[in-house]
């Protein structure tokens, strides 16, 4: 397709018939992919980060359940890391179209800004061009920075849907422009459309830094998405209910499919200890920032470290992933011995989970955050290491940790944090370490089972013969 970079070819034989697919990493034949799915996800491997795991794992396992994905994405998203190992996880018959039109204005603006430091007439011309580009960006940056990319993709995707005989559309939030593009295609083609919300949008506890006119436009677009999509997916029961409240007479279209873990990522049960660690290792994998770690948590950690006295060298906090400078400075002031690795590949992140004595999960205590289950919680379960979770009492994350008997879930108070750290560290020191989630308890959150649930929804929406039933994940509805 002109303008789109295709990184993988579909396994289609002469005359357009589908051929037998094989699962990633195996030579075992899988069911013939009889139907084709367009997946719209601006962030997709080799873009890294936790957000890409959901669409990437769906793309990996959907061919096993009769659906062959064609992914519409872009090269990368600004501010997100790159993890090329994630591409190796995808079957060879998944097509990835990287469409970057609509993203050139921002690149051009960066080049112009570099020129505004020069003197004379060139500086004046560059400043004038920059002003015009800024005005154009403001016009085309709603609902987010991917809006121009989404609008530029409408026409080529309409052609692609016809050329590849696409049977259904799947889009994921965020960014909202994924749903904006899918909404346009739904109206143009009438194809079944599943809108997946891996986070809430206007109802999210972090939403709010928007001008009044943008908030109104966001609300109208979200309503159009919810009304038009054939199926709307939330990632927790509470978030699904929040989305359904917008359409009180159409609750049946709202379904919960949680995030999960890929059993293949945890097939290697050997995980070496981090170098030079001979004490208790508590690891946090993912983003650590002020939204997750509040003042009470740092205060509780500082008290615990102070209580250890000359034994503090036997307790190590390991930060794997992102942490802002302010958070690291607050950590330093607690006196804890910590290591900060920065971003690691997903493969290495899993190794870090498996090698820790315990895993730290921090859920924001802001109003509305009780509906959130961080995606890494499910991989924590699969790692079978005890979890120390702080977050809203009776929240969705606490429910999962407790139902799986996966560790300690406490309120985000300094006293509770200090007590929980003493309990976990003391058990380790007494050679009676706490245990993590049992394999049987984590099984419902397997990406394989969750993808089968998505395939069933696609079958129903597209009027196909449903795939064999699978055990429904905990918290699933619909």
Secondary structure as the mmCIF struct_conf table of DSSP 4:
data_model
#
loop_
_struct_conf.conf_type_id
_struct_conf.id
_struct_conf.beg_label_comp_id
_struct_conf.beg_label_asym_id
_struct_conf.beg_label_seq_id
_struct_conf.end_label_comp_id
_struct_conf.end_label_asym_id
_struct_conf.end_label_seq_id
TURN_TY1_P TURN_TY1_P1 UNK A 2 UNK A 3
STRN STRN1 UNK A 4 UNK A 6
BEND BEND1 UNK A 8 UNK A 8
STRN STRN2 UNK A 12 UNK A 12
HELX_RH_3T_P HELX_RH_3T_P1 UNK A 14 UNK A 16
STRN STRN3 UNK A 18 UNK A 18
STRN STRN4 UNK A 22 UNK A 22
TURN_TY1_P TURN_TY1_P2 UNK A 24 UNK A 25
STRN STRN5 UNK A 29 UNK A 29
STRN STRN6 UNK A 35 UNK A 40
BEND BEND2 UNK A 42 UNK A 43
TURN_TY1_P TURN_TY1_P3 UNK A 45 UNK A 46
STRN STRN7 UNK A 47 UNK A 47
BEND BEND3 UNK A 49 UNK A 49
TURN_TY1_P TURN_TY1_P4 UNK A 50 UNK A 50
HELX_RH_AL_P HELX_RH_AL_P1 UNK A 51 UNK A 62
HELX_RH_3T_P HELX_RH_3T_P2 UNK A 63 UNK A 65
TURN_TY1_P TURN_TY1_P5 UNK A 66 UNK A 66
STRN STRN8 UNK A 67 UNK A 73
BEND BEND4 UNK A 75 UNK A 75
TURN_TY1_P TURN_TY1_P6 UNK A 78 UNK A 79
STRN STRN9 UNK A 82 UNK A 82
HELX_RH_3T_P HELX_RH_3T_P3 UNK A 84 UNK A 89
BEND BEND5 UNK A 90 UNK A 90
TURN_TY1_P TURN_TY1_P7 UNK A 92 UNK A 93
STRN STRN10 UNK A 95 UNK A 99
TURN_TY1_P TURN_TY1_P8 UNK A 101 UNK A 102
HELX_RH_AL_P HELX_RH_AL_P2 UNK A 104 UNK A 115
TURN_TY1_P TURN_TY1_P9 UNK A 116 UNK A 117
BEND BEND6 UNK A 118 UNK A 118
TURN_TY1_P TURN_TY1_P10 UNK A 120 UNK A 120
HELX_RH_AL_P HELX_RH_AL_P3 UNK A 121 UNK A 139
TURN_TY1_P TURN_TY1_P11 UNK A 140 UNK A 140
BEND BEND7 UNK A 142 UNK A 144
TURN_TY1_P TURN_TY1_P12 UNK A 145 UNK A 146
HELX_RH_AL_P HELX_RH_AL_P4 UNK A 147 UNK A 163
TURN_TY1_P TURN_TY1_P13 UNK A 164 UNK A 165
STRN STRN11 UNK A 168 UNK A 173
BEND BEND8 UNK A 174 UNK A 175
HELX_RH_AL_P HELX_RH_AL_P5 UNK A 176 UNK A 189
STRN STRN12 UNK A 192 UNK A 197
BEND BEND9 UNK A 198 UNK A 199
BEND BEND10 UNK A 201 UNK A 201
TURN_TY1_P TURN_TY1_P14 UNK A 202 UNK A 203
BEND BEND11 UNK A 204 UNK A 204
TURN_TY1_P TURN_TY1_P15 UNK A 205 UNK A 206
BEND BEND12 UNK A 210 UNK A 210
HELX_RH_AL_P HELX_RH_AL_P6 UNK A 212 UNK A 228
BEND BEND13 UNK A 230 UNK A 230
STRN STRN13 UNK A 231 UNK A 234
BEND BEND14 UNK A 235 UNK A 236
HELX_RH_AL_P HELX_RH_AL_P7 UNK A 237 UNK A 244
TURN_TY1_P TURN_TY1_P16 UNK A 245 UNK A 246
BEND BEND15 UNK A 247 UNK A 247
TURN_TY1_P TURN_TY1_P17 UNK A 248 UNK A 249
HELX_RH_3T_P HELX_RH_3T_P4 UNK A 251 UNK A 253
STRN STRN14 UNK A 254 UNK A 256
STRN STRN15 UNK A 261 UNK A 261
HELX_RH_3T_P HELX_RH_3T_P5 UNK A 263 UNK A 266
HELX_LH_PP_P HELX_LH_PP_P1 UNK A 272 UNK A 274
TURN_TY1_P TURN_TY1_P18 UNK A 275 UNK A 276
BEND BEND16 UNK A 279 UNK A 279
STRN STRN16 UNK A 280 UNK A 288
BEND BEND17 UNK A 289 UNK A 289
TURN_TY1_P TURN_TY1_P19 UNK A 290 UNK A 292
BEND BEND18 UNK A 293 UNK A 293
HELX_RH_AL_P HELX_RH_AL_P8 UNK A 295 UNK A 308
HELX_RH_3T_P HELX_RH_3T_P6 UNK A 309 UNK A 314
STRN STRN17 UNK A 315 UNK A 323
HELX_RH_AL_P HELX_RH_AL_P9 UNK A 325 UNK A 334
TURN_TY1_P TURN_TY1_P20 UNK A 335 UNK A 335
STRN STRN18 UNK A 337 UNK A 342
HELX_RH_AL_P HELX_RH_AL_P10 UNK A 346 UNK A 355
BEND BEND19 UNK A 356 UNK A 357
STRN STRN19 UNK A 358 UNK A 362
BEND BEND20 UNK A 366 UNK A 366
TURN_TY1_P TURN_TY1_P21 UNK A 367 UNK A 368
HELX_RH_3T_P HELX_RH_3T_P7 UNK A 369 UNK A 371
TURN_TY1_P TURN_TY1_P22 UNK A 375 UNK A 375
HELX_RH_AL_P HELX_RH_AL_P11 UNK A 376 UNK A 383
TURN_TY1_P TURN_TY1_P23 UNK A 384 UNK A 384
STRN STRN20 UNK A 386 UNK A 390
TURN_TY1_P TURN_TY1_P24 UNK A 393 UNK A 394
HELX_RH_AL_P HELX_RH_AL_P12 UNK A 396 UNK A 403
TURN_TY1_P TURN_TY1_P25 UNK A 404 UNK A 405
STRN STRN21 UNK A 407 UNK A 410
BEND BEND21 UNK A 412 UNK A 412
HELX_RH_AL_P HELX_RH_AL_P13 UNK A 414 UNK A 429
TURN_TY1_P TURN_TY1_P26 UNK A 430 UNK A 431
HELX_LH_PP_P HELX_LH_PP_P2 UNK A 433 UNK A 435
HELX_RH_AL_P HELX_RH_AL_P14 UNK A 439 UNK A 442
HELX_RH_3T_P HELX_RH_3T_P8 UNK A 443 UNK A 445
STRN STRN22 UNK A 446 UNK A 446
HELX_RH_AL_P HELX_RH_AL_P15 UNK A 447 UNK A 462
TURN_TY1_P TURN_TY1_P27 UNK A 463 UNK A 463
HELX_LH_PP_P HELX_LH_PP_P3 UNK A 464 UNK A 469
HELX_LH_PP_P HELX_LH_PP_P4 UNK A 471 UNK A 473
TURN_TY1_P TURN_TY1_P28 UNK A 474 UNK A 475
#
